[in-house]
């Protein structure tokens, strides 16, 4: 069975109000030591050495913040240890971080799929969510990627962002369909204590536009309307939050659902060898420290077969 590789890059330009992942804003000086630690972890890992890799997913966080040379180095380190055949190699990227120069290096390095965190095509919704990009950045990013030669682009939308209405949601789906990415992910907003927006909403507060979150019924309506429209546009609904044009399903994400083999590298990344699941420590500074000392970063999760993954787990490379 071919192996999937996940690399976690837990750095962002800003923390989105709805985010409950182990990611954060750090000084750029911490990027390269982290990349060096990931490469060392790859080089020193003994599981599946020499096996065939057919999917690689670099997620986060915002991996596109890293210098293109750093991303290239991680792929080159994988090639030194594993056989890479007919791969799907995905890079998560926020629209405002994409430009022709970066995209050219990504493609040359071997990335052939870009997953963009669009979330909305309305600037007021993006601002309220703490996103750094604006609607115009999405179109610029797509233009740059297509011009360079990327033929497999995925886009995320979130149903239920503060200030979202039936009309604004319809317009966002309209714009996405006009771009026609090969793959689409639609997530319903999560409200829990793990995010600033979630805590504020649960407390009945108004910060982060918590009072402007659409009702549960409205969010369900948004999701259901997207299901119908994507199906009518030729997208296959192959997983609860994922749609794809024929032949463009995410091969990497499907490994989690099929309980196939995958290795995760980086802080918080998960792995599964068909019998045991384990994860690296979540704190990126602690991760770098342990790797530097040659100490294991792993925390065993279970020895039993995992349950099916939640949709949000795809972003962490646990059972993204």
N, C-alpha and C positions, 0 to 999 in steps of 0.2 A: 504494500500500500504506500502510495506517495505521501510525502510529509508536507505539512503546512508550517510556515514560519511567521510568527508575529513579533514585531519590534515596537515597543512602547516608547514614545517620546512625550513625557508628561509636562511639556512647557507650552504656555500660551502668552499672547500679548496682553490679554485681559481675561478675567474670570467671568464667564457669562452668569447672569443672575440665576438661571435655572440649573446650572451645572452641579452635579453631585459626584463627580469623578475625582480621583486623586491626581489632580493636575494643578498647576499654579504658575504665577508670574515670577520669574527669577532673572537675575542679572545674566546678560549674554555670555559673560565670562565662564558661566557654569555649563554652557552647551558642550564645548569640546571635551572637557573631562568626562562628561556623561557619555558622549559618543565613544571615547576611548574605553570606558568601562564596558559598554555594550559589546564592542569588538573583542575585548578580552574575554568576556563571558562566552561569546560565540566560540572563540578559539579553544577555550578550556572545557567546553561541554562535551561529554562523552556519549550521550544518547544519540543513536541513529547516525553516527559519523559515517560519511560516505554514502548515505542514503540519497534517494532522489527527492528533490524538492520540486513541487509544481505550483505552489502558491506562496507568495510573500506579501505580507500586509504591514505597512509601516503606519501606525496610528498614534493617537494621542488624546488630548493635547493637540498641538499644531505642529506636526513634523516639518511642514514647509517653512517654518522659521529657521531651521538649521541651514547652514551654508550648503550649497549643492555638493561641494567636495566632501562634506561630512556624510551626507546621505550615500554618496558614491562609495565611500570607504566601508560603510556597513554592508553594502551589497557585495563588494569585493571580498570582504572577510568571509561572508557566507560561501562565496564561490571557491574559496580555498579549502573549505571543509566538506562541502556537499556537492552533489551533482545537481545542477539546475536544468530541468528539461521542460520545454513547452510551457514556460511559466506565465502565470498571471501575477504581476507585481504591482501592487496598489500603494499609492501615497495619499494620505489624507492631507488636504490643503484648504486653507481659508481663502476666499476669493481675493482679498486685498494683498495676499502674500504671493500671488502668481504674476509673473511677468515673462516675456519671451526669452530672456536670457536664462533664467532659472529653468523654465520648461525645457529648453534645449538640452541643458545638462542632465536633467532628469531622464529624458528620453534616451540620451546617449548612454546613461548609466544602466539602463535596463527597465526603468519604470514604464509600464504600458497602460496603466489605469490610474486615474485620479478621482478621488472621492472628495467632493466639495461640500463644505458645511454652509449651505445657502440659508436655510431655516425660514426665510421670508423674502419677498420681493418688495416689502414696504419699509421705508426708512424709519418711520415712527415705531414700528414693531421691533426692528433691529436695534434701535437706540434703547428702547425700554429693556430689551434683553441683555444689553451690555455688549452687543456684537460690534466689532471694529469696522466691518465692511458696510457698504451701502449698495443699493440696487445696481447702480451703474458699474460697480466693481465686478459683479457677477458676469455681465456681458463682456467686459474687457477681458476677464479671465478665460471665458470660453473661447473668445476670439483668439487669444494667445495660444491656448492649448491646441485648438484645431489647426491653426496656421503652422505650428511646429510639427504636427503629425499625430497627436493623440486621437485615437479612434474609439476609446472606451472611457467615458466620463460618467460618474455617478453624482447625484445631487440629493441632499437631504432637505426636507421641509419638516417643520414642527407645527402640528395642529394644537391650538390652545394658547398661543403666546398672548401676553397682555396686549390689549387694544385690537386684537384680531376680531374681525366681524365676518359674517357670511359673505359679504361682498369682497372684503380684502382677501379672504381665503380663496374665493373663486378666482380672483385676479392673479394671485400667486401661482395657482395651478395652471391658469391660462399661460402665464409667462414661462413656466417650466415646460409645458407641452410645446410651446413655440420653439424653445431651444432644442427640445427632444434629446435629452441625454440618454445614453444606452441603459442606464440603471437609475432607479429612484428609490429612496428610503423615506418613509413618512412615519414620524414618531408622534405619539400623543404626549402632551406635556405631563411630566411627572411632578407631583406635589408631595414632597417629603422633607424631613428635617435635614437632609443632607445638602440642601442648597439654600442660598439666601432668600430666593423667591419663595421656596417651599416653606421655610420657617416663618416668613412674614405672612404668607397666606394662611397657614394653620393658626397663627396667632391673631388673625383678624385685622392685621395691619394694612397700611397703604404704601409703604416703601416699595421700591422696585415695581411700581404699578400693579401691586398685588391685587388691588381692588378691581382691576380691569381685566382679570383673567376670565375668559369666556366660561360659561357654565359647562358642567359635564355633558349635558344633553347637546349643547352646541358643538363641543369638541367631537362627540360621537358622530354628529351630523357631518362635520367637516371631513372626518376620516372616511365615512361611508360614501360621501360624494366623490372624494378622491379615488376611492376604489372603483367606482362606476366609470369615472372619466378616464382613468388610466387604462382600464380594460377596453373601453371604446377606442382608445388611441393605439391599441395593439400591444400593450404591456402585459406580461404574464405575472400574475400575483402568486409568487412561489413561496413566500414566507410572510408571516403576519405583517411585517413592516417593510417588505421589500418587493419591488416590481422590476422586471427587466424586459427589454426587447428580446426577441428570439435569439438564443445563443449567447446572451450576455448576462446570465445569472452570475452572481459573485461566487466563484468556485471556492474562494477561501472561506467565506461565511458558511457555506454549505458543509464544510468539514466539521464545524462545531455541531451542527444539527445532526450530522450522520455519525458523530462520535468517532471520527477518524483521528489519526495521529497529528499532533501539532506541538511545536515548541515555542515558548515565548521568551523573549529576551528584553531586558530593561526593567525598570522599577514597576512593580505591580503586574507584570505580564504573567499569564497563566500558561500551563502546559498540561498535556494529557498523553500518556503512553499506552492507552487501552486498559490499564489496570489502576493507575494512580494519577490523581490530579495534584499539582503543586503550583505555588505562586511565588514570585519574588517579593521581597519587602516593598512596601508602597513608597516609602519616603525616598526621594531621589538622592538626597545627600547621603543618607545612610547606605543606600545601594552602592554608590560610588566608593564610599569608605570601605565597605566590606569587600568589594571586588578588588580594590587596591591592596588589601591585606591578604587576599587569597582565601577569604572566609566565605562559606556558602551563604547565599542570599535567599535560599529557598525556605518556604513554609508549606508543609504538606497539608493538603485540604482533605483528601479522602482517598480510600483505596477501593471504593465501590464505583460502579458505573454512574456517571453524573446524570442528573436530570437534564431535560432539554434546556438550552440557554434562554435567558430573557433577551428581548430585543436590544436592550441597552448594553448588554455584555459585549456586544461586538466591538464597542469602542475600546474595550480594555484587553481584547484578545483572550478573554476567558471563554469558557465553554460555549464585537465586533464583534 
